[in-house]
Amino acid sequence: MSMKTGTSRLAVMNFLNEVSGDFPDAISLASGRPAEAFFDLQRWLDAIPLYQREFASRRGLSHADAGRLLAQYGRTNGIVNEVIAGQLAQDEGVRGRSEHVVISAGCQEALALCMLSLCEDSNDVVIARDPTYIGMTGVADLHGIEIVPLHSKEDDKLAAELAEVAEKLRREGKRARALYLIPEFDNPTGTVLSLDARMAMLDVCAEQRIVVLEDNPYGMFRYEGERMQTMYALDRAGCVIYLFTYSKTLCPAVRVGGALVPDTLFGDAAAARALVANLGERKSFLTVNTSQLNQALIGGMLLAQDGSLRELVAPQLAHYRRNRDLLLAALEKEFADQRDVVRWNRPEGGFFLTMDLPFAFGQAEVLRCAREQHVIPMPLSFFSLTGTCQDSIRLAFSNVEPSLINEGVARLGRFVRECQEVCDAAV
Ligand SMILES: Cc1ncc(COP(=O)(O)O)c(C=O)c1O
């Protein structure tokens, strides 16, 4: 049912980096990086003095002294918490207290801090969907935190499975402490968790006192359909910690993200404050504080944009939507005569889609695909908690040149046909 250690999972990222390094001319459909075309370094750097002015006026300092203070060590939980709380409310409908924002070095640090803080006891367990984001499983593996998978593929079965798993854990003397979810444009599957499933899972979490870690790096990238309320916004019981990041909206190098702790933890305001303090204590011995210069960059950009990133993200949204459409059209064309055995989903947003193939696609196949066809997809099994998803791959469309998408898919098509011929001949 569960997997305690995951050395092989930790090796996966290294493997993929090596493949990309060994075949630099291959078209990569593996990387979920944001598109560099939108990185506007000078504009962002110019935003730092903007925040510096605000910082100076709020603290009654000269501009120069404010600059010196920004270059210093700083408050552990961050300095741009208010502007960030404003942006989350405006852009994502996530309304929380700025005192409950813990700013971290990317969302990855916030995730690690929350998991370590919630799972202090060796019997404390994290629950996650299978497959799930490798950054979360990596934290668990590194720190010996047990992850228990939810297997249901259908949204409407998840809440019942969650309740069952929590109950089973209790019988084993363990405690389901946290539920990790990416409800919007999941990494790796690209799917959106339905509203009913969000509410049903929140009910189970409230009843069983399970804290939801709602990770939402892709929420701003919806290409079609109605925006759905976040679990944080739907939560009435005080069980959702919202994880945010500026890695996709601005850039990963800024390393600014964080956690927003709810007003109360299961109705207890003091417990929520204690959790914020605990996250800060841990952070102070992990990264001391998040670079104030990088926070000033984010703060300045948010001030320059009147507190919202919607306008800034609009051209990116158009670009990613176009890439998604190009990829979908190329897949339709390439696999037209194989629709009965090759299937993929149509994501309404985010950076990824997944494809089911009629044969296993693992490490050996990535290598062969890169060597023989010069295209690199990502095996979905790399994200699996239980060795499932052997026949599926994840295709990322965020960081691939639009002009290369057709060719990348044609190469993938050739590889798939070759593998299928080998399979057919063996039967
Ligand atoms: C689901 C998910 N969570 C977290 C992260 C990490 O974000 P950050 O760069 O803020 O650490 C990523 C990055 O790809 C991601 O896909």
The ligand as a Tripos MOL2 file, in Angstrom:
@<TRIPOS>MOLECULE
LIG
   16    16     1     0     0
SMALL
NO_CHARGES

@<TRIPOS>ATOM
      1 C1          3.4440   21.0320   -8.7060 C.3       1 LIG1
      2 C2          4.6850   21.8210   -8.4410 C.ar      1 LIG1
      3 N1          4.9330   22.2600   -7.2080 N.ar      1 LIG1
      4 C3          6.0350   22.9630   -6.9380 C.ar      1 LIG1
      5 C4          6.9620   23.2750   -7.9130 C.ar      1 LIG1
      6 C5          8.2290   23.9760   -7.5210 C.3       1 LIG1
      7 O1          8.1060   25.3260   -7.5970 O.3       1 LIG1
      8 P1          9.2270   26.3000   -7.0790 P.3       1 LIG1
      9 O2         10.0810   26.6680   -8.2440 O.co2     1 LIG1
     10 O3          8.4480   27.4600   -6.5690 O.co2     1 LIG1
     11 O4         10.0100   25.6570   -5.9920 O.co2     1 LIG1
     12 C6          6.7350   22.8500   -9.2190 C.ar      1 LIG1
     13 C7          7.7210   23.1400  -10.2500 C.2       1 LIG1
     14 O5          7.7320   22.6280  -11.3320 O.2       1 LIG1
     15 C8          5.5720   22.0850   -9.4910 C.ar      1 LIG1
     16 O6          5.3010   21.6180  -10.7120 O.3       1 LIG1
@<TRIPOS>BOND
     1     1     2 1
     2     2     3 ar
     3     2    15 ar
     4     3     4 ar
     5     4     5 ar
     6     5     6 1
     7     5    12 ar
     8     6     7 1
     9     7     8 1
    10     8     9 2
    11     8    10 1
    12     8    11 1
    13    12    13 1
    14    12    15 ar
    15    13    14 2
    16    15    16 1
@<TRIPOS>SUBSTRUCTURE
     1 LIG1         1 GROUP 0 **** ****
